[in-house]
Amino acid sequence: MSIKIKTAEEIEKMRVAGRLAADVLEMIEPHVKAGVTTEELDQICHDYITQVQQAIPAPLNYHGFPKSVCTSINHVVCHGIPASADEIVVEANGKYNKPAILKDGDIINIDVTVIKDGYHGDTSKMFEVGEVSLEDKRLCRVAQESLYLAIKKVKPGAKIGDLGTAIQKFIKAGSSRFSIVKDYCGHGIGNEFHEEPQVVHYKNSDRTVMKEGMCFTIEPMINAGKFSCESDEQDGWTVYTVDGKKSAQWEHTLLVTKDGCEILTLRKEETLPRLMHNA
């Protein structure tokens, strides 16, 4: 599959979809509190996307995924399925706690992808529930900083491999305890949920050249312990850290511009400019 360069018309649709995805994360924030279930959060997001935004939640029924957003709590790395009750999953490689009820001190990633007029906006952020430990705050902050660092590298002529290489250098310089998940990556996006190129978040030699009009996500997942992950064999989606330590992720959809990039999913609370002049 070749990389799709977006037309001016497609870019406008990507801007709309990106803004809607960001709006969902802003809307859901006051609902993220102790005692709330991820099932409830999913229903609120679903209703907002379908009824208020008149859009489509891309995850719903995507390759069988049963919900409208992904909710990944604590040691769940990604693709957490919203549910109404906590669960203990017993598999051949061990027991896993699959949390669904938010508790004081939790961290949770909510991953939203909206389809509007056939185009996708994909974004996620970390939320803190009640009083979160300083170590967990640091994990969330470092994950976000790694995303921002990579965004500042996006410009025509740069290599896709520059992004993961910059993230790994940053993580290694800051803490030898934190690690970068290698099993999942960012991706091109447009009228398809997942397009070329793949954007890995660790040091690599991908020499794919960024060009004006490309759209892709950057979405580093940073673990507090080992980088290795285990997938839930029963639901086929939920991904856990192998050592039970926590994980954090932030994601934006980006458009490569003539001298940098445009953050299509920028939220109001962020201090980065929407238009990044990185040249």
Secondary structure as UniProt FT lines:
FT   HELIX           8..28
FT   HELIX           29..31
FT   TURN            34..35
FT   HELIX           38..47
FT   HELIX           48..52
FT   STRAND          56..57
FT   TURN            58..61
FT   HELIX           62..64
FT   STRAND          70..73
FT   TURN            74..75
FT   STRAND          76..78
FT   STRAND          87..91
FT   TURN            92..93
FT   STRAND          94..98
FT   TURN            104..105
FT   STRAND          107..116
FT   TURN            117..118
FT   STRAND          119..128
FT   HELIX           134..151
FT   TURN            152..153
FT   TURN            156..157
FT   HELIX           161..174
FT   STRAND          179..180
FT   STRAND          186..188
FT   STRAND          195..199
FT   TURN            212..213
FT   STRAND          215..218
FT   STRAND          221..223
FT   STRAND          229..231
FT   TURN            233..235
FT   STRAND          239..241
FT   TURN            242..243
FT   STRAND          247..249
FT   STRAND          251..256
FT   STRAND          260..263
FT   TURN            264..265
FT   TURN            268..269
FT   STRAND          275..277
//
